[in-house]
C-alpha cells in the first residue's frame, strides 16, 4: 500500500509493474536478468486517488506523465526489488507534488495608523532635504 497522507492511500494492485533488462554496461549476468522495473499507474481510473490529486497531475508538466498514465522506469540498482522500491518512491514524490495546494492569497489593506506614519516619515524626509539647499542671507 502506498501511503500519501493520513487519509490518502493507494493499494498496490492499482499499480502495474513489468520487468525488463536494464540498459548500460554490465557483467556476465546482466544479459540474463530482468532487473529494470517499469511502473505504470493510470491515475484517471484510480478510485482511491482524490480529485484534487488528479487535477494537480493534469496541471503538472512532467516527462513521466503521458495522457492519464504515469510511466516510471527504475534501473539504478542491480536488484529488481530495490528498483521496484525506487519506482514507488518516485511515484510517491510525484503524487505529493501534484497534491500540494498553494496558499490562497487574501488581499489586505494597510491600517490607518500605518498610512499616517508613512506620510509623516515622508514629510520629515522632505524637510531634511529642503534644509540642504543654499543658505540665503537677506
LINWOLIN-V202072 format. One line per field, one symbol per residue. ss: DSSP state (A for helix, B for strand, O for the rest). phi: phi as a letter, one per 30 degrees, with the letter a starting at -180 (. if undefined). burial: # if it has 16 or more other C-alpha atoms within 10 Angstrom, else .. A space follows every 50 residues. Layout:
ss = ???
phi = ???
burial = ???
This chain:
ss = OBBOOOOOBBOAAAOBBBBBOOOOOOOOOOOOOOOBBBBBBBOOOOOOOO AAAAAAAAAOOOOOBBOOBBBBBBOOOOOAAAAAAAAAAAAAAAAAAAAO OOOOOOOOOOOAAAAAAAAAAAAAAAAAAAOOOOOOOO
phi = .cccadccbcddddcccbcadddjdacddddccccdcccbbddddddccd ddddddddddcbddcbicbcbbccbdcddddddddddddddddddddddd cddddcdbcddddddddddddddddddddddddddccc
burial = .........#...##.#.#..#...........###########....#. ..##.###......#....#######...#.###.###..##.###.##. ......................................
